[in-house]
């Protein structure tokens, strides 16, 4: 995997992330939040130093312990520390698998569990965990972690010499994810990997891709990645130089760019590229100098040993030592053939294929269950609709009968309405006549009451008392009086009944008689009181019951003249 080293910009970014993370992750130990921010900023060494100073037993919650285990594994992996066990990352995996709210941390746990398995020489197990991370990240639309899981799978295939295009497919998918989230650092990383992978099959595409990676790394300010991409392009030109000597010159120009940044403490592949290019340019001594700087002279790793022998054979060829050249070429070919027969490659491929088949089977079973669920819901809806249809059918027949009845009733009501309209017309004609009749009737009634008062023992008084008693028991007669008063006094009775629903019939009668101008004596006789003084007290109680701040007479005067005042205005 291509290395990405921290720089000053990343350090400043880390400080910003510390404050942002602390404000949004108050539920975690603040030291863990800081460590996560350092990892995000590319400062894995600093994060590892901080995390190793925290004893897991000092953390109070299971969540903090799982978070610590995840971050420590991640820091060790990014710092290229030696990993000898998966116990630590298992703590994180086991916790997050039982806490669905921590989806992002579960995805990371799967990715670094895969990384640990890869370090422990179990690439097939690593592939399974990368696939688990891929599935979870895809479900959550987490394109950053989805891209990293696919990048790890592509590089795993490339490391084990998969030449069927699986490695390229994974890296291209990872690049698409990083473009979605605009992660320029990892975009450059993917482009570099793709450029290296394209070298065997499509040199022109490899050249274009590596140049894009160089430009992006330079814009990102990542010097180490920039040098790595330039070195890859120089090696590509060296490979193309066997057919066209002009490419050797291009390779040499790329090496000069690397020299301008210093050749000390570079990656071993840089020195091997220098050795190959200087050999092709006929400078075997310089080539040997750089080859020795690579440090792989006694390396037992097949991949590094092959690269070293290839460069050494090119130096022998440049020196004209054909015997040494043929011997080294033969040894190099044997190692390359052994690498192509990597026994782990098939295990990795089988692991991915088995995972895909199982995942597809589970997905189909889930869809099947969903299908049955939908079918059940559909049947239930059909039955419900059938029941409703039957109910509506029954109601329709009942409604038909009701419609006939309503039609008959409506015709009858129309006839009644016609008669009512005729009556209303007649009432309008007789309104003035009725009004005059009621006025004369009230005047006569007032005279009769007056006569009853002066001669309480005569027969007229007794008859009047019976009339009053009858009128008091028949509320409809008083309602006619209220209608008359409404006509004369601006609807005072109707408005009072609406505004003061707490008033009873006798309260309204007292108000009506007061509106008509009846005296206390007249009012007392009509309402059956023993003396006129009671009327004054009852009127005060009525005003209090209505919540008036004025007397009952003032209330009547204001509400009776309101209509007249409005007309005058």
C-alpha positions, 0 to 999 in steps of 0.5 A: 500500500502506498504510504501517506505521511503527515505534513504541516497542513495535516497537523493544523487540520488535526487541531481543528478536528480536535475542537470539532470532535470534542464538541460533538462527541461528549459521550466518549472519553475526550482523549479518545476523541483527540486520538481519532482526530489525529488519525483522521489528520494522518498523524498515526504516530502521535495517536498511537503514543496517546493511546498507549498511555491510556490503560483500557482498565481505566476507561469506565464504559464498554463503549470507551474500551471498544473505541480504544481498541479500535483506535489503537489497532488503527494507529498500529496499522497506520504506523506500520507497527508489528501486529501479533494478535487480533485480540484487541480488534476483536474487542471492538468488533464484538462490541459494535456488532451488538450496537447498531447505532455505531454503524460507522465504527463497526465498518471501521472495525471490520476494515482493520480486522481485515488488515490485522488478518492480512498482517497475520498471513491470513489473506482469505480471512482478511478478504471476508472482513473487507467484504463485510465492511463493504456491505455495511458501508454500502447499506449506510451510503458511507462512501469514505469507508466503502472506498477504503474497503474496496481499496484494501481488497484491490491492493490485497489482490495485487499483492498476491498477483491477481492478473484477471482484472479483479485488482483493477476493478476494486481500485476503480470502484474505490476511486469512484467512492472517493470522488463522491466524497471529494477525498483528494488524498485517497483519489491520488492514492487510487490513481497511483495504484491504478497506474502501476496496475495498468503498466502490464496491459496498457502503458498509455493508460498507465502513463495518463493515470500516473500523470493525473496522480502526480498532479493531484499529489502535488496540488495536495502538497503531499511530497512523499506521494508525489515522489512515489508517483514520479518514481512509478512513472519513471519505472513505466518509462524504463519498461517502455524503453526496451522498444523505444530508447527515447523513453529511457530519457524520459525515465531519467528526467523523472529521476532528476525530479526525485533528485531535486527533492533529495534521494536520502531515506527514500522507499526501496522501490525508488532506489531499484528504479534508479538502478534500472534506469541507470543500467538502461542508460549505460551507467552500471556503477551508478546503478549498483550504487543505488541498488545497494541503497535499496537494502534488499541484497539479502532479502528473502521475500520473493517479491523484493528478491525478484525486483532486486535480481531484475535490477542486478541482471540489468546491471550485468547486461550494461557491463556486458557480463552475459553469463551473469546476466543469463544466470540472474535472468533465469533465477528471476524468472523462477521467482516470478513463476513462483509468485504467479503461482501464489497459493493464497490467491485462490484462497482469497478468490474463493473467500470472496466468491463464497461470501458473495454467494452467501450474501446473495442467498441471504438477500434472496431469502430476505426478498422472499420473506418480504415477498410473502409479507407483501402477499399477506398484506395484499390478501388482507387488503383484498379481504378488507376491500371485499368486506367493504364492498359487501357492506357498501352493497348492502347499504346501497339497497338500504339507501335506495329505500331511504332515497325514495322516502327522502324524495317523498319527504322532500316533496312534502316539505316543498309543499310546506315551504310554499305554504310557509312562504305564503304565510310569511308574505301575509305576515309582512303585510300584517306586520304593522297592523300586528304591531299596532294591535300589540301596542293597544293590547299592552296599554289596555293591559296596563290599565287593567293592572292599574285598576286591579291595584286600586280595587284589589278585591273586585272580580276584575283583580281576581281575573287578572291574577288568574290571567297572570298566573296562566301567562306565567305558566305558559312561556310561549305567551311571554315569548310573543311579548319578547318578540314585540320588545325586540321590534321596539327596542333594537333586539334587546331581548334576543341579544340579552339571551345570547350574551347572558345564558345564565338568565332564567325565564323570570329574569327575562320577564322582569327585563321585558316589563322594565323595557315596556316601562311598567312601574314597580307596582305593575311589575309586582302584580304581573310577576305575583310579588306581594309589594312593589319594593320587592321589584327594586331589590330583584332588579338590583339582583338581576343587574348583579347576576348579569355582571353589570356595572350600571343599573338595569334601567341604564342597561336597557336605555343604552341597548335600546337606543343603540340602533337609533344612535347608529342611524343618526350617525 
